[in-house]
């Protein structure tokens, strides 16, 4: 099977700090990989994993917004109540509002088989982990599952990620973003 994407380091010195890598999909689409800890905005630095997942999900379906624009959009259009951060259900609604053809689907508790099937079909998965609660992005590169988080990437298995699944009623869940 051919590679579905390549991961390349960013060469532009100004962008390299906040977007250390870019994911180049086989169809030519490029998704910059944000490093949340290197942004000027304190909210993005402390709770930016969910914003980074939202940003990458939008880029995956061809909608271009900056990390700051993603945060502003969520703050203006969605209420997180008395919680510290947004959840994946809100992110799913936001992606579906901004992208054509409602490409995102939220699962409260996705099975290993469903996640593996979605990844192998070339879809992006936004996934909330526990201890500490953290959102990561998973993609299938044609051979392995790659986990993107905090400006870094590593190879994982679906079973590893399912074991780390967050079961919190607010933060837990998974969003599968279909390619347009």
C-alpha atoms as a printed R data frame, in Angstrom:
    type eleno elety resid chain resno       x      y      z
1   ATOM     1    CA   UNK     A     1   0.000  0.000  0.000
2   ATOM     2    CA   UNK     A     2   1.310  3.468 -0.851
3   ATOM     3    CA   UNK     A     3   1.985  6.074  1.810
4   ATOM     4    CA   UNK     A     4  -1.003  8.299  2.479
5   ATOM     5    CA   UNK     A     5   1.145 11.138  3.829
6   ATOM     6    CA   UNK     A     6   4.696 12.247  4.538
7   ATOM     7    CA   UNK     A     7   5.924 14.133  7.584
8   ATOM     8    CA   UNK     A     8   8.476 16.812  6.813
9   ATOM     9    CA   UNK     A     9  10.269 19.324  9.047
10  ATOM    10    CA   UNK     A    10   9.387 22.968  8.453
11  ATOM    11    CA   UNK     A    11  12.299 24.920  6.964
12  ATOM    12    CA   UNK     A    12  10.995 28.469  7.501
13  ATOM    13    CA   UNK     A    13  12.796 29.682 10.653
14  ATOM    14    CA   UNK     A    14   9.925 31.981 11.731
15  ATOM    15    CA   UNK     A    15   7.285 29.226 11.554
16  ATOM    16    CA   UNK     A    16   9.511 26.358 12.693
17  ATOM    17    CA   UNK     A    17   9.020 27.033 16.412
18  ATOM    18    CA   UNK     A    18   5.204 26.934 16.448
19  ATOM    19    CA   UNK     A    19   4.782 24.513 13.523
20  ATOM    20    CA   UNK     A    20   7.846 22.211 13.657
21  ATOM    21    CA   UNK     A    21   6.484 19.678 11.124
22  ATOM    22    CA   UNK     A    22   4.040 19.572  8.258
23  ATOM    23    CA   UNK     A    23   2.003 16.610  7.104
24  ATOM    24    CA   UNK     A    24   1.851 16.433  3.314
25  ATOM    25    CA   UNK     A    25  -1.044 14.244  2.180
26  ATOM    26    CA   UNK     A    26  -0.874 12.265 -1.058
27  ATOM    27    CA   UNK     A    27  -3.480 14.597 -2.632
28  ATOM    28    CA   UNK     A    28  -1.173 17.601 -2.052
29  ATOM    29    CA   UNK     A    29  -2.945 19.045  0.993
30  ATOM    30    CA   UNK     A    30  -0.539 20.250  3.702
31  ATOM    31    CA   UNK     A    31  -1.414 20.243  7.416
32  ATOM    32    CA   UNK     A    32   1.015 22.127  9.686
33  ATOM    33    CA   UNK     A    33   1.570 20.341 13.030
34  ATOM    34    CA   UNK     A    34   1.229 22.938 15.825
35  ATOM    35    CA   UNK     A    35   3.358 22.924 18.969
36  ATOM    36    CA   UNK     A    36   0.931 24.391 21.510
37  ATOM    37    CA   UNK     A    37   3.615 25.319 24.071
38  ATOM    38    CA   UNK     A    38   5.311 27.793 21.722
39  ATOM    39    CA   UNK     A    39   2.337 30.087 21.035
40  ATOM    40    CA   UNK     A    40   2.058 33.582 22.537
41  ATOM    41    CA   UNK     A    41  -1.531 33.023 23.691
42  ATOM    42    CA   UNK     A    42  -1.577 31.659 27.272
43  ATOM    43    CA   UNK     A    43  -4.826 29.718 26.719
44  ATOM    44    CA   UNK     A    44  -3.319 27.902 23.720
45  ATOM    45    CA   UNK     A    45  -0.125 27.195 25.701
46  ATOM    46    CA   UNK     A    46  -1.975 25.675 28.665
47  ATOM    47    CA   UNK     A    47  -5.054 24.045 27.081
48  ATOM    48    CA   UNK     A    48  -4.217 24.110 23.388
49  ATOM    49    CA   UNK     A    49  -4.292 20.393 22.597
50  ATOM    50    CA   UNK     A    50  -8.016 20.570 21.817
51  ATOM    51    CA   UNK     A    51  -7.480 23.738 19.735
52  ATOM    52    CA   UNK     A    52  -4.634 22.025 17.836
53  ATOM    53    CA   UNK     A    53  -6.900 19.025 17.135
54  ATOM    54    CA   UNK     A    54  -9.652 21.383 15.903
55  ATOM    55    CA   UNK     A    55  -7.122 23.234 13.720
56  ATOM    56    CA   UNK     A    56  -5.768 19.993 12.213
57  ATOM    57    CA   UNK     A    57  -9.286 18.627 11.653
58  ATOM    58    CA   UNK     A    58 -10.249 21.773  9.744
59  ATOM    59    CA   UNK     A    59  -7.067 21.670  7.661
60  ATOM    60    CA   UNK     A    60  -7.758 18.001  6.877
61  ATOM    61    CA   UNK     A    61 -11.054 18.963  5.209
62  ATOM    62    CA   UNK     A    62  -9.556 21.989  3.451
63  ATOM    63    CA   UNK     A    63 -10.662 24.828  5.765
64  ATOM    64    CA   UNK     A    64  -7.817 27.235  6.540
65  ATOM    65    CA   UNK     A    65  -7.885 29.020  9.896
66  ATOM    66    CA   UNK     A    66  -5.015 29.889 12.215
67  ATOM    67    CA   UNK     A    67  -4.799 28.512 15.755
68  ATOM    68    CA   UNK     A    68  -5.819 31.954 17.094
69  ATOM    69    CA   UNK     A    69  -8.804 32.055 14.714
70  ATOM    70    CA   UNK     A    70  -9.831 28.557 15.843
71  ATOM    71    CA   UNK     A    71  -9.732 29.616 19.507
72  ATOM    72    CA   UNK     A    72 -11.645 32.840 18.784
73  ATOM    73    CA   UNK     A    73 -14.293 30.922 16.811
74  ATOM    74    CA   UNK     A    74 -14.860 28.529 19.719
75  ATOM    75    CA   UNK     A    75 -14.982 31.357 22.282
76  ATOM    76    CA   UNK     A    76 -17.549 33.323 20.260
77  ATOM    77    CA   UNK     A    77 -19.777 30.441 19.133
78  ATOM    78    CA   UNK     A    78 -19.631 27.773 21.859
79  ATOM    79    CA   UNK     A    79 -20.019 27.742 25.625
80  ATOM    80    CA   UNK     A    80 -17.922 25.373 27.690
81  ATOM    81    CA   UNK     A    81 -19.994 26.087 30.798
82  ATOM    82    CA   UNK     A    82 -17.999 25.994 34.019
83  ATOM    83    CA   UNK     A    83 -15.455 23.580 32.503
84  ATOM    84    CA   UNK     A    84 -11.789 24.418 31.961
85  ATOM    85    CA   UNK     A    85 -11.737 23.387 28.317
86  ATOM    86    CA   UNK     A    86 -13.838 22.491 25.301
87  ATOM    87    CA   UNK     A    87 -14.724 18.875 24.558
88  ATOM    88    CA   UNK     A    88 -14.649 16.846 21.354
89  ATOM    89    CA   UNK     A    89 -18.423 16.997 20.932
90  ATOM    90    CA   UNK     A    90 -18.144 20.793 20.597
91  ATOM    91    CA   UNK     A    91 -15.167 20.404 18.243
92  ATOM    92    CA   UNK     A    92 -17.208 18.015 16.073
93  ATOM    93    CA   UNK     A    93 -20.083 20.526 15.852
94  ATOM    94    CA   UNK     A    94 -17.645 23.338 15.008
95  ATOM    95    CA   UNK     A    95 -15.945 21.339 12.233
96  ATOM    96    CA   UNK     A    96 -19.338 20.432 10.764
97  ATOM    97    CA   UNK     A    97 -20.430 24.098 10.836
98  ATOM    98    CA   UNK     A    98 -17.299 25.353  9.088
99  ATOM    99    CA   UNK     A    99 -16.709 22.527  6.603
100 ATOM   100    CA   UNK     A   100 -18.972 21.463  3.744
101 ATOM   101    CA   UNK     A   101 -20.916 18.177  3.906
102 ATOM   102    CA   UNK     A   102 -20.596 17.589  7.697
103 ATOM   103    CA   UNK     A   103 -17.380 15.508  7.576
104 ATOM   104    CA   UNK     A   104 -17.023 14.916 11.338
105 ATOM   105    CA   UNK     A   105 -18.782 12.321 13.476
106 ATOM   106    CA   UNK     A   106 -18.597 12.162 17.278
107 ATOM   107    CA   UNK     A   107 -18.417  8.866 19.182
108 ATOM   108    CA   UNK     A   108 -18.811  8.844 22.958
109 ATOM   109    CA   UNK     A   109 -17.007  5.492 23.171
110 ATOM   110    CA   UNK     A   110 -15.562  4.206 19.902
111 ATOM   111    CA   UNK     A   111 -14.623  0.538 19.557
112 ATOM   112    CA   UNK     A   112 -11.160 -0.597 18.551
113 ATOM   113    CA   UNK     A   113 -12.540 -2.092 15.328
114 ATOM   114    CA   UNK     A   114 -14.424  1.084 14.322
115 ATOM   115    CA   UNK     A   115 -11.377  3.255 14.989
116 ATOM   116    CA   UNK     A   116  -9.074  0.950 13.040
117 ATOM   117    CA   UNK     A   117 -11.541  0.833 10.121
118 ATOM   118    CA   UNK     A   118 -11.855  4.645 10.055
119 ATOM   119    CA   UNK     A   119  -8.076  5.130 10.163
120 ATOM   120    CA   UNK     A   120  -7.431  2.571  7.421
121 ATOM   121    CA   UNK     A   121 -10.072  4.299  5.270
122 ATOM   122    CA   UNK     A   122  -7.834  7.397  5.395
123 ATOM   123    CA   UNK     A   123  -9.856  9.397  7.922
124 ATOM   124    CA   UNK     A   124  -8.380 11.512 10.726
125 ATOM   125    CA   UNK     A   125  -9.262 10.672 14.320
126 ATOM   126    CA   UNK     A   126  -9.300 13.214 17.160
127 ATOM   127    CA   UNK     A   127  -9.026 11.308 20.414
128 ATOM   128    CA   UNK     A   128  -9.141 12.249 24.120
129 ATOM   129    CA   UNK     A   129  -6.755 10.414 26.455
130 ATOM   130    CA   UNK     A   130  -6.773 10.267 30.251
131 ATOM   131    CA   UNK     A   131  -4.202 10.898 33.020
132 ATOM   132    CA   UNK     A   132  -3.836 13.751 32.237
133 ATOM   133    CA   UNK     A   133  -6.762 14.567 29.965
134 ATOM   134    CA   UNK     A   134  -5.207 15.332 26.593
135 ATOM   135    CA   UNK     A   135  -6.366 15.410 22.967
136 ATOM   136    CA   UNK     A   136  -4.254 13.817 20.241
137 ATOM   137    CA   UNK     A   137  -4.700 13.322 16.498
138 ATOM   138    CA   UNK     A   138  -4.340  9.870 14.913
139 ATOM   139    CA   UNK     A   139  -3.794  9.097 11.230
140 ATOM   140    CA   UNK     A   140  -2.948  5.996  9.184
141 ATOM   141    CA   UNK     A   141   0.072  6.448  6.890
142 ATOM   142    CA   UNK     A   142  -0.517  3.297  4.838
143 ATOM   143    CA   UNK     A   143   1.520  1.066  7.148
144 ATOM   144    CA   UNK     A   144   1.120  2.301 10.729
145 ATOM   145    CA   UNK     A   145  -0.967  4.548 12.958
146 ATOM   146    CA   UNK     A   146   0.771  7.844 13.724
147 ATOM   147    CA   UNK     A   147  -0.128  9.947 16.785
148 ATOM   148    CA   UNK     A   148   0.336 13.725 16.546
149 ATOM   149    CA   UNK     A   149   0.493 15.860 19.673
150 ATOM   150    CA   UNK     A   150   2.344 18.955 20.952
151 ATOM   151    CA   UNK     A   151   4.310 19.443 17.742
152 ATOM   152    CA   UNK     A   152   5.628 15.864 17.824
153 ATOM   153    CA   UNK     A   153   4.642 12.534 16.329
154 ATOM   154    CA   UNK     A   154   5.154  8.856 17.075
155 ATOM   155    CA   UNK     A   155   3.939  5.477 15.885
156 ATOM   156    CA   UNK     A   156   1.281  3.849 18.088
157 ATOM   157    CA   UNK     A   157  -1.259  1.056 17.883
158 ATOM   158    CA   UNK     A   158  -5.021  1.452 18.094
159 ATOM   159    CA   UNK     A   159  -5.019 -0.897 21.109
160 ATOM   160    CA   UNK     A   160  -2.580  1.412 22.965
161 ATOM   161    CA   UNK     A   161  -4.803  4.412 22.335
162 ATOM   162    CA   UNK     A   162  -8.015  2.601 23.309
163 ATOM   163    CA   UNK     A   163  -6.385  1.634 26.643
164 ATOM   164    CA   UNK     A   164  -5.653  5.336 27.265
165 ATOM   165    CA   UNK     A   165  -9.236  6.368 26.404
166 ATOM   166    CA   UNK     A   166 -10.719  9.084 28.618
167 ATOM   167    CA   UNK     A   167 -13.971  7.981 30.250
168 ATOM   168    CA   UNK     A   168 -14.897 11.399 31.673
169 ATOM   169    CA   UNK     A   169 -18.497 12.276 30.787
170 ATOM   170    CA   UNK     A   170 -17.545 15.777 29.544
171 ATOM   171    CA   UNK     A   171 -14.100 15.346 27.966
172 ATOM   172    CA   UNK     A   172 -14.208 11.725 26.792
173 ATOM   173    CA   UNK     A   173 -14.872 10.715 23.223
174 ATOM   174    CA   UNK     A   174 -13.533 10.527 19.719
175 ATOM   175    CA   UNK     A   175 -14.198 12.401 16.474
176 ATOM   176    CA   UNK     A   176 -13.672 10.793 13.083
177 ATOM   177    CA   UNK     A   177 -13.104 13.396 10.357
178 ATOM   178    CA   UNK     A   178 -13.758 12.083  6.852
179 ATOM   179    CA   UNK     A   179 -11.680 13.333  3.954
180 ATOM   180    CA   UNK     A   180 -13.728 15.392  1.490
